[in-house]
Amino acid sequence: MEKEEILQKYRREGVDEGAQERNRRGDDAGFYALCFLALALMIYQALAGQVFGDVAAVLFVFSSVGSFARYRMDRDRFFLGMGILTGTLCLGSLGWYVWHTLPL
């Protein structure tokens, strides 16, 4: 592609691929940091004898909502399945946490 064609495409579509790539890399780094911190918190809670379903539920809801959004855009059944699976795991983790922390 010639330089002028690329510039025309950008003007026509209004898409800055460099900015999109920087945003994607930043989002990926943030996600990996979130996963590391969540894992560290779950390990700490398990070693301290605490219930750890709350942190797992946060991770699973993130994955579930992301999968459903990708399914809605792409109609790829893999993402539908992942959304259902991680949504179920989210509800299970949250239920486990609430069940064990409710004052009865």
C-alpha atoms as a printed R data frame, in Angstrom:
    type eleno elety resid chain resno       x       y      z
1   ATOM     1    CA   MET     A     1   0.000   0.000  0.000
2   ATOM     2    CA   GLU     A     2   1.291   3.449 -0.873
3   ATOM     3    CA   LYS     A     3   1.623   6.138  1.746
4   ATOM     4    CA   GLU     A     4  -1.115   8.235  0.128
5   ATOM     5    CA   GLU     A     5  -3.504   5.245  0.063
6   ATOM     6    CA   ILE     A     6  -2.924   4.650  3.753
7   ATOM     7    CA   LEU     A     7  -3.589   8.304  4.550
8   ATOM     8    CA   GLN     A     8  -6.777   8.275  2.469
9   ATOM     9    CA   LYS     A     9  -7.956   5.115  4.211
10  ATOM    10    CA   TYR     A    10  -7.322   6.727  7.587
11  ATOM    11    CA   ARG     A    11  -9.198   9.870  6.624
12  ATOM    12    CA   ARG     A    12 -12.088   7.843  5.230
13  ATOM    13    CA   GLU     A    13 -12.396   5.412  8.166
14  ATOM    14    CA   GLY     A    14 -11.064   7.588 10.972
15  ATOM    15    CA   VAL     A    15  -9.152   4.618 12.423
16  ATOM    16    CA   ASP     A    16  -5.716   5.057 13.952
17  ATOM    17    CA   GLU     A    17  -4.257   1.555 14.054
18  ATOM    18    CA   GLY     A    18  -1.254   2.697 16.097
19  ATOM    19    CA   ALA     A    19  -3.500   4.107 18.811
20  ATOM    20    CA   GLN     A    20  -5.630   0.964 18.758
21  ATOM    21    CA   GLU     A    21  -2.513  -1.192 19.206
22  ATOM    22    CA   ARG     A    22  -1.263   0.937 22.115
23  ATOM    23    CA   ASN     A    23  -4.676   0.690 23.783
24  ATOM    24    CA   ARG     A    24  -4.761  -3.078 23.275
25  ATOM    25    CA   ARG     A    25  -1.293  -3.524 24.772
26  ATOM    26    CA   GLY     A    26  -2.190  -1.344 27.749
27  ATOM    27    CA   ASP     A    27  -5.406  -3.296 28.302
28  ATOM    28    CA   ASP     A    28  -3.513  -6.597 28.081
29  ATOM    29    CA   ALA     A    29  -0.923  -5.452 30.630
30  ATOM    30    CA   GLY     A    30  -3.671  -4.303 32.992
31  ATOM    31    CA   PHE     A    31  -5.505  -7.605 32.624
32  ATOM    32    CA   TYR     A    32  -2.368  -9.636 33.410
33  ATOM    33    CA   ALA     A    33  -1.704  -7.491 36.476
34  ATOM    34    CA   LEU     A    34  -5.320  -7.982 37.593
35  ATOM    35    CA   CYS     A    35  -4.987 -11.765 37.224
36  ATOM    36    CA   PHE     A    36  -1.702 -11.824 39.161
37  ATOM    37    CA   LEU     A    37  -3.119  -9.750 41.999
38  ATOM    38    CA   ALA     A    38  -6.302 -11.839 42.134
39  ATOM    39    CA   LEU     A    39  -4.269 -15.048 42.280
40  ATOM    40    CA   ALA     A    40  -2.092 -13.640 45.066
41  ATOM    41    CA   LEU     A    41  -5.194 -12.593 47.025
42  ATOM    42    CA   MET     A    42  -6.830 -16.004 46.589
43  ATOM    43    CA   ILE     A    43  -3.666 -17.787 47.749
44  ATOM    44    CA   TYR     A    44  -3.464 -15.505 50.780
45  ATOM    45    CA   GLN     A    45  -7.133 -16.064 51.618
46  ATOM    46    CA   ALA     A    46  -6.743 -19.837 51.291
47  ATOM    47    CA   LEU     A    47  -3.640 -19.885 53.500
48  ATOM    48    CA   ALA     A    48  -5.364 -17.674 56.074
49  ATOM    49    CA   GLY     A    49  -8.357 -20.017 56.150
50  ATOM    50    CA   GLN     A    50 -10.706 -17.467 54.578
51  ATOM    51    CA   VAL     A    51 -13.309 -18.024 51.871
52  ATOM    52    CA   PHE     A    52 -12.017 -16.829 48.494
53  ATOM    53    CA   GLY     A    53 -14.996 -16.926 46.131
54  ATOM    54    CA   ASP     A    54 -15.289 -13.135 45.977
55  ATOM    55    CA   VAL     A    55 -12.086 -12.585 44.018
56  ATOM    56    CA   ALA     A    56 -12.800 -15.509 41.698
57  ATOM    57    CA   ALA     A    57 -16.273 -14.111 40.983
58  ATOM    58    CA   VAL     A    58 -14.728 -10.788 39.902
59  ATOM    59    CA   LEU     A    59 -12.402 -12.535 37.448
60  ATOM    60    CA   PHE     A    60 -15.145 -14.758 36.069
61  ATOM    61    CA   VAL     A    61 -17.582 -11.870 35.558
62  ATOM    62    CA   PHE     A    62 -14.884  -9.971 33.644
63  ATOM    63    CA   SER     A    63 -14.322 -12.966 31.390
64  ATOM    64    CA   SER     A    64 -18.023 -13.713 30.981
65  ATOM    65    CA   VAL     A    65 -19.044 -10.191 29.995
66  ATOM    66    CA   GLY     A    66 -16.087  -9.956 27.614
67  ATOM    67    CA   SER     A    67 -16.991 -13.270 25.994
68  ATOM    68    CA   PHE     A    68 -20.639 -12.306 25.540
69  ATOM    69    CA   ALA     A    69 -19.588  -8.985 24.001
70  ATOM    70    CA   ARG     A    70 -17.284 -10.777 21.546
71  ATOM    71    CA   TYR     A    71 -20.052 -13.238 20.704
72  ATOM    72    CA   ARG     A    72 -22.442 -10.366 20.024
73  ATOM    73    CA   MET     A    73 -19.912  -8.819 17.590
74  ATOM    74    CA   ASP     A    74 -18.534 -11.943 15.889
75  ATOM    75    CA   ARG     A    75 -21.293 -14.555 16.377
76  ATOM    76    CA   ASP     A    76 -18.542 -17.073 17.164
77  ATOM    77    CA   ARG     A    77 -20.145 -19.874 19.200
78  ATOM    78    CA   PHE     A    78 -16.889 -20.435 21.107
79  ATOM    79    CA   PHE     A    79 -17.373 -17.096 22.843
80  ATOM    80    CA   LEU     A    80 -20.997 -17.924 23.596
81  ATOM    81    CA   GLY     A    81 -19.854 -21.138 25.284
82  ATOM    82    CA   MET     A    82 -17.109 -19.353 27.199
83  ATOM    83    CA   GLY     A    83 -19.559 -16.675 28.302
84  ATOM    84    CA   ILE     A    84 -21.974 -19.285 29.617
85  ATOM    85    CA   LEU     A    85 -19.208 -21.312 31.294
86  ATOM    86    CA   THR     A    86 -17.528 -18.362 32.991
87  ATOM    87    CA   GLY     A    87 -20.898 -16.851 33.905
88  ATOM    88    CA   THR     A    88 -21.846 -20.088 35.624
89  ATOM    89    CA   LEU     A    89 -18.485 -20.178 37.417
90  ATOM    90    CA   CYS     A    90 -19.009 -16.558 38.482
91  ATOM    91    CA   LEU     A    91 -22.423 -17.302 39.960
92  ATOM    92    CA   GLY     A    92 -21.054 -20.420 41.640
93  ATOM    93    CA   SER     A    93 -18.099 -18.572 43.156
94  ATOM    94    CA   LEU     A    94 -20.287 -15.727 44.319
95  ATOM    95    CA   GLY     A    95 -22.844 -18.144 45.767
96  ATOM    96    CA   TRP     A    96 -20.091 -20.076 47.567
97  ATOM    97    CA   TYR     A    97 -18.721 -16.861 49.045
98  ATOM    98    CA   VAL     A    98 -22.115 -15.549 50.159
99  ATOM    99    CA   TRP     A    99 -23.116 -18.940 51.567
100 ATOM   100    CA   HIS     A   100 -19.980 -19.140 53.720
101 ATOM   101    CA   THR     A   101 -20.017 -15.518 54.877
102 ATOM   102    CA   LEU     A   102 -23.704 -14.994 55.657
103 ATOM   103    CA   PRO     A   103 -24.233 -14.507 59.365
104 ATOM   104    CA   LEU     A   104 -26.840 -17.090 60.336
